[in-house]
Amino acid sequence: MYPEHPTPPPNPQQPQPPLDYLNQIAPQTTKKSMLTPGPKLFALIGAALVVVIIIVSITLNVVVNSKRAPLERLSARMSATATIVEDSQSTLKSSELRSLNSNLKIYFTNVNRDIVAPLSSSGVNTESLSASIVAEESTAATAERLENARLNAVFDRTYAREMAYQLAQLLALLQQIQTGGYNTETTTFAQEAYDNLLPSQEAFSDYNAANS
């Protein structure tokens, strides 16, 4: 009998490699960053630039419009008030008021001529003012009150009161423009217009106070 071959002992079970080790040796998937040069990065930069340009444009537009509005309002108010002054001259009965109003008419003739250049230097065309501002500065309501005063034989007194108020509003707007950060030409014009208009406003105010 042949000697029996001893049965070899079973192979011991190989230990399983730890999970962390497997993760380390496994092929790594490379994640693409949005900042990696390529079409996506260029598209992202382009979109950001467009947003910045839009924001800057809107901001500049708001700033420009806010600077233009007082100048357009001044031109519209000067023109509208000049119409009231001219239309009222023949209706006034007081010689004092007729003299005051005649001087005021000359003032508006000159100032509405002289206002063109300084406002143009600040980007405002007096021939193409904003329709909304022209409507806001309309003196239609003032003209209606004066017509009612004429029908009730109290025109002079009413006119003096209305004109004192209208001129005070103009003076306040001229002061606003003087300190509004405009160029030298516009600021100088506003200062001179204020100085020349102030005596008329005071004279109408004094007449109103004396005859109320």
C-alpha positions as CSV (number, residue, x, y, z in Angstrom):
1,M,0.0,0.0,0.0
2,Y,1.1,3.3,-0.9
3,P,1.5,5.7,1.9
4,E,-1.3,8.2,2.0
5,H,-0.4,11.7,1.1
6,P,-1.3,14.0,3.9
7,T,-4.1,16.4,3.0
8,P,-2.6,19.9,2.8
9,P,-4.0,22.4,5.2
10,P,-6.6,24.8,3.8
11,N,-5.2,28.1,2.6
12,P,-5.9,30.7,5.2
13,Q,-8.4,33.4,4.0
14,Q,-6.6,36.4,2.7
15,P,-7.6,39.6,4.6
16,Q,-9.7,42.1,2.6
17,P,-8.0,45.3,1.9
18,P,-9.5,48.2,3.9
19,L,-12.0,50.4,2.1
20,D,-9.8,53.5,2.4
21,Y,-7.0,51.8,0.6
22,L,-9.3,50.8,-2.2
23,N,-10.5,54.3,-2.6
24,Q,-6.9,55.4,-2.7
25,I,-5.9,53.1,-5.5
26,A,-9.1,53.5,-7.5
27,P,-8.9,55.7,-10.6
28,Q,-9.8,59.2,-9.6
29,T,-12.4,61.2,-11.6
30,T,-11.2,64.6,-12.3
31,K,-13.8,67.3,-11.7
32,K,-13.7,70.2,-14.1
33,S,-13.7,73.6,-12.5
34,M,-15.8,76.5,-13.9
35,L,-12.5,78.5,-13.7
36,T,-10.7,76.1,-16.0
37,P,-9.9,78.0,-19.2
38,G,-12.4,77.1,-21.9
39,P,-15.7,78.1,-23.5
40,K,-17.6,77.9,-20.2
41,L,-15.2,80.3,-18.5
42,F,-15.3,82.8,-21.3
43,A,-19.1,82.6,-21.4
44,L,-19.2,83.2,-17.6
45,I,-16.9,86.2,-17.9
46,G,-18.9,87.6,-20.8
47,A,-22.2,87.3,-18.9
48,A,-20.6,89.1,-15.9
49,L,-19.4,91.9,-18.1
50,V,-22.8,92.4,-19.6
51,V,-24.4,92.6,-16.2
52,V,-21.8,95.2,-15.0
53,I,-22.3,97.3,-18.2
54,I,-26.1,97.3,-17.7
55,I,-25.8,98.3,-14.1
56,V,-23.3,101.1,-14.9
57,S,-25.5,102.4,-17.8
58,I,-28.6,102.5,-15.6
59,T,-26.7,104.3,-12.8
60,L,-25.3,106.9,-15.2
61,N,-28.7,107.4,-16.8
62,V,-30.3,108.1,-13.4
63,V,-27.6,110.5,-12.4
64,V,-27.7,112.4,-15.7
65,N,-31.5,112.6,-15.6
66,S,-31.5,113.9,-12.0
67,K,-29.0,116.6,-13.0
68,R,-31.0,117.6,-16.1
69,A,-34.4,117.8,-14.5
70,P,-33.9,121.1,-12.5
71,L,-32.5,122.8,-15.7
72,E,-35.4,121.6,-17.8
73,R,-37.8,122.7,-15.1
74,L,-36.2,126.2,-15.0
75,S,-36.5,126.7,-18.7
76,A,-40.1,125.5,-18.8
77,R,-41.1,127.7,-15.8
78,M,-39.3,130.7,-17.2
79,S,-41.2,130.4,-20.5
80,A,-44.6,129.7,-19.0
81,T,-44.2,132.6,-16.5
82,A,-43.2,135.0,-19.3
83,T,-46.4,134.2,-21.1
84,I,-48.5,135.1,-18.1
85,V,-46.5,138.4,-17.7
86,E,-47.0,139.3,-21.4
87,D,-50.7,138.4,-21.4
88,S,-51.4,140.4,-18.2
89,Q,-49.8,143.7,-19.1
90,S,-52.8,145.2,-20.9
91,T,-55.3,144.1,-18.1
92,L,-53.4,145.8,-15.2
93,K,-54.9,149.1,-14.0
94,S,-52.4,150.2,-11.5
95,S,-49.6,152.3,-13.0
96,E,-47.2,150.9,-10.4
97,L,-48.0,147.3,-11.3
98,R,-47.9,148.1,-15.1
99,S,-44.4,149.5,-14.5
100,L,-43.3,146.5,-12.5
101,N,-44.7,144.1,-15.0
102,S,-43.1,146.0,-17.9
103,N,-39.7,145.6,-16.3
104,L,-40.4,141.9,-15.6
105,K,-41.4,141.4,-19.3
106,I,-38.0,142.8,-20.4
107,Y,-36.3,140.5,-17.9
108,F,-38.0,137.4,-19.3
109,T,-37.3,138.4,-22.8
110,N,-33.6,138.7,-22.0
111,V,-33.3,135.6,-19.7
112,N,-35.2,133.3,-22.1
113,R,-32.7,134.3,-24.7
114,D,-29.6,134.0,-22.5
115,I,-30.6,130.7,-21.0
116,V,-30.0,128.7,-24.2
117,A,-26.2,128.6,-24.1
118,P,-25.6,127.7,-20.4
119,L,-28.2,125.0,-20.4
120,S,-26.8,123.6,-23.7
121,S,-23.4,123.4,-22.0
122,S,-25.1,121.2,-19.4
123,G,-26.7,119.0,-22.0
124,V,-30.2,120.5,-22.1
125,N,-31.8,121.7,-25.3
126,T,-34.4,124.3,-24.5
127,E,-36.2,123.5,-27.7
128,S,-36.9,119.9,-26.8
129,L,-37.7,119.8,-23.1
130,S,-39.3,116.7,-21.5
131,A,-43.1,116.7,-22.1
132,S,-43.8,115.7,-18.6
133,I,-41.8,118.6,-17.1
134,V,-43.4,121.1,-19.5
135,A,-46.8,119.8,-18.3
136,E,-45.8,120.0,-14.6
137,E,-44.7,123.7,-15.1
138,S,-47.8,124.7,-17.0
139,T,-49.4,127.9,-15.7
140,A,-52.8,127.1,-17.0
141,A,-54.2,127.0,-13.4
142,T,-52.7,130.4,-12.7
143,A,-54.2,131.8,-15.9
144,E,-57.6,130.5,-14.9
145,R,-57.4,132.2,-11.5
146,L,-56.4,135.5,-13.1
147,E,-59.3,135.3,-15.5
148,N,-61.7,134.8,-12.6
149,A,-60.1,137.7,-10.9
150,R,-60.6,139.9,-14.0
151,L,-64.2,139.0,-14.1
152,N,-64.6,139.9,-10.4
153,A,-62.7,143.2,-10.8
154,V,-59.9,142.1,-8.5
155,F,-57.2,141.5,-11.1
156,D,-54.4,143.7,-9.9
157,R,-54.5,142.4,-6.3
158,T,-54.7,138.8,-7.5
159,Y,-52.0,139.3,-10.1
160,A,-49.6,140.8,-7.5
161,R,-50.1,137.8,-5.2
162,E,-49.8,135.2,-8.0
163,M,-46.7,136.8,-9.4
164,A,-45.0,137.2,-6.0
165,Y,-45.5,133.5,-5.5
166,Q,-44.4,132.4,-9.1
167,L,-41.2,134.5,-8.8
168,A,-40.4,133.1,-5.4
169,Q,-40.6,129.6,-6.9
170,L,-38.3,130.6,-9.7
171,L,-35.8,132.1,-7.2
172,A,-35.8,128.9,-5.2
173,L,-35.1,126.9,-8.3
174,L,-32.2,129.2,-9.3
175,Q,-30.7,128.8,-5.9
176,Q,-30.9,125.0,-6.2
177,I,-29.1,125.2,-9.5
178,Q,-26.4,127.4,-8.1
179,T,-25.5,124.7,-5.6
180,G,-26.2,121.7,-7.8
181,G,-22.7,121.0,-9.0
182,Y,-23.2,122.3,-12.5
183,N,-20.5,123.8,-14.7
184,T,-19.3,127.3,-14.3
185,E,-21.3,128.7,-17.2
186,T,-24.6,127.3,-15.8
187,T,-23.9,128.3,-12.2
188,T,-22.9,131.8,-13.2
189,F,-26.1,132.2,-15.3
190,A,-28.2,131.0,-12.3
191,Q,-26.5,133.5,-10.0
192,E,-27.0,136.4,-12.4
193,A,-30.6,135.5,-13.1
194,Y,-31.3,135.3,-9.4
195,D,-29.8,138.7,-8.7
196,N,-31.8,140.3,-11.5
197,L,-35.1,138.7,-10.6
198,L,-35.0,139.3,-6.8
199,P,-35.9,143.0,-6.9
200,S,-39.0,142.2,-9.0
201,Q,-40.2,139.5,-6.6
202,E,-39.7,141.8,-3.6
203,A,-41.6,144.6,-5.4
204,F,-44.6,142.4,-6.2
205,S,-44.5,141.0,-2.7
206,D,-44.5,144.5,-1.2
207,Y,-47.4,145.6,-3.4
208,N,-49.4,142.5,-2.4
209,A,-48.7,143.1,1.3
210,A,-49.8,146.8,1.0
211,N,-53.0,146.0,-0.9
212,S,-54.2,142.8,0.7
